[in-house]
Amino acid sequence: MLKKLNKYWPYIIIFGLSFMVAWPLLRTGYFSHQDDLQIIRIFEMRKCFTDLQIPCRWVSDMGWGNGFPLFNFYGVSTYYFAAVLSYVFGFIGASKALFYISLVAGSFGIYLLGKNLWGKWAGLAAAVLYMFAPYKALDVYVRGALAESFALSIVPFVFYFGYKLITSDENRKYGALFALSVFVLMVTHNIMVIIFLPVLIVWLIYWLYLGKWKKIKDVVVPLVLGIGLSAFFILPAFLEKNLVQTESLLRFELDFRANYLKAGQLFVDRIWGYGTSIPGPEGGMNFQIGWPHWWLAIATIPAILFTKAKKHIKVLVALLLAAFTLSIFMTHNKSTFIWVNLPILKYFQ
């Protein structure tokens, strides 16, 4: 018993802490947020099951009753899972269950990754920071962005399985898990894929380089397999994008120029609101990184410079800090030249 407790106590702590961030989901009834369409989307996905429309593309009851190909373009995995759960928990219960999973699951992935890199305590600290990241709460309780929040819970597992595939001898096990996690991410949220796929490639190259490229075939095959499995969704979404009115995604309040942030909104602001994102700090939507998060990010700089950690660990932390810094820079108006020269970014806001 003590051996099992010693092995699993971090998971128990993470699970216990999850009730602190998920308590609104445990109440009876539903909770309101900006994207209050999750129930109808789950209903429409389940209707696809009944009609044997697999893969689901067309939703007949939305679009003011005219119907439109929602699931031809909008990430589908979340709603497949929710539709299955709805047979047991009902539509509201399934929606709340997926929101709960999206809030909590990623912390277990972060723990596994952190534990393998730096030990149990570092993994647990990373898991807690990830669980209590303000943006994750914003995604669920303000924006109601179920698909995006779910994608953020998958990303840690993609990086973890990719790392284990390269650094362990269990090629079949981690190859299958890596391919599966890549596939699920690819069909969950388009924008998250565009954001994290380049970072994933750098991550894989880094560990392949340290391993003298011995595992390159073992990595490429499941990566291609995972992307290939998602072709049923990715290809129609890409090839038929000219058939939908994507310009509605770029109207004024959604234009990247109207959504730049001030430093205070990221580092200082503690006001929590339920408004929308509008130019300036008056919108009521909170964009804070989280005080402990950026304090610890800064604290890692002297740790890199003055500790005796192995060189490859220092390089890894430096790369992670660079990615963190770039993500902050992209929220500032000084990054306009990047937004303008990479047209695909205009859909990110």
LOSESE-789493 format. One record per residue (C-alpha): x negated, y negated, z. Coordinates in steps of 0.1 Angstrom, whole numbers, plus 5000, padded with zeros to 4 digits. Example, Ala and Ser with C-alpha at 12.3 -4.5 7.8 and 13.67 -1.06 7.14 Angstrom:
<atoms>
487750455078;486350115071;
</atoms>
This chain:
<atoms>
500050005000;497249765010;495349844978;498449764957;499049444976;495349344972;495749394934;499049234929;499248954955;498548674929;501448794908;503748794939;502648434947;503248314911;506648484911;507548324945;506447984934;508648014903;511747954923;510447604931;510547504895;513547714884;515947644913;518447444891;518747744869;519847964898;522947754906;526347864892;527447704860;525347524834;523047224836;523046934811;520146814790;519546634757;519646934734;522847074747;523247314718;521647634732;524947814739;526347764704;523047874689;523048194710;526748244700;525848204663;522948444666;525148704682;527748644655;524948734630;524549064648;528349134645;528249044608;525049244602;523348934589;519849044598;517648844596;520048574607;519848254585;523348104581;525347964610;528947924599;530447724627;527947444631;527447134609;530947004616;532347344606;530647344572;527847574583;524147544574;521047764573;519747684608;517747994614;516147974580;514047684594;514447674632;512447924652;514448234658;512748464683;514148294713;517748324700;517248694691;516248764727;519048544741;521648714719;520649054732;520748934768;524148774762;525749124760;524749164797;524648814812;527048624789;526048324769;525348084798;523448354817;521348434787;520448074781;519448024817;517448344817;515448234786;514847894802;513548064833;511248294813;509947994794;509147814827;507448104844;506048364819;503248154806;501748124841;501148494842;499348474809;497248184822;496448384853;495248674833;493048454812;491648254841;490948564861;489048724833;486948414828;486348284863;487948524889;491248564907;491248234926;490548034895;493248224876;495748164903;494847784904;495247764866;498647954868;499947714895;498847404875;500447544844;503747624861;503947274877;502847084846;505346794843;505746844806;507147194811;509847064834;510546784809;510947034781;513547234801;515446984823;515346674801;514846774765;516447114768;513847234742;514247604747;512347724716;509347484723;509247574760;509347944751;506547904726;504447734753;504948054775;503648274746;500448074738;498448184769;499048554760;497948494724;494648354737;494248614764;494848914741;492548764715;489848724741;490349084754;490249214719;486849074713;485349134747;486649474756;486449824740;490249874740;490749784703;494049954697;495749834728;494649464726;494849464688;498549564689;499249314717;497449034699;499349104666;502649114685;501948794704;500848614672;504048734655;506348614683;504648274684;504948234646;508648284646;509348084678;508447724671;507047584639;505347274654;503647474682;502247704656;500747414637;499247264669;497847584684;496747794654;493647574647;492747584684;493247964683;490847994653;488147794671;488748014702;488348334683;485248214664;483648114697;483948454713;483148634680;479948424678;478948524714;479648884704;477448844673;480448894650;480649264658;484449254662;485349024633;487349304614;489049404647;490249044650;491148964614;493349264609;495749214638;495748834632;496748884595;499249154606;500948914631;501248644605;502348884579;505149024601;506448664604;506748624566;510448694567;510848364585;507748164575;508048204537;511648104533;511147814556;508247684536;509447764501;512947624506;512047314526;512847094496;516447214499;517147034532;517046674543;513846664563;513846284561;516346274589;513546404611;511546084604;514045814612;512845514631;513045644667;511345974656;508545804636;505145854653;504445484653;507445434676;506245684701;502745584711;502145584748;500345354772;497545494795;499745424825;502545644812;500045934810;497945884841;499945674866;503645684860;505545884886;509045774877;511246074865;514045984841;516446144818;516345894789;514945924754;511545834740;511745474726;508945224719;507345104751;507845234787;511545154789;512945474775;513245654808;511445974795;508346064816;505146164798;502746204828;500046464825;500246534862;497946374888;496246704899;495846804863;493746514851;491946474885;490646834881;489846784845;487646494854;486146694883;484946954858;482546714842;479946704870;480547084875;479347134839;476346904843;475047004877;475947364884;474047674874;476947824854;476048024824;475547834792;478447984773;480847904802;479647534801;480147524764;483647674768;484647414794;483247144773;485347254743;488447274765;487746924778;487246804742;490646954732;492246784763;490746444754;491846474717;495346554728;495346234749;493846024721;496546144697;499245974719;497545634715;497945384686;494145404679;494845744665;497045604637;494345674610;494646054618;498446054617;498445874584;495846094567;497446424578;501046394566;502146714583;501646544616;504546314610;506946594620;505346634654;507146344671;
</atoms>
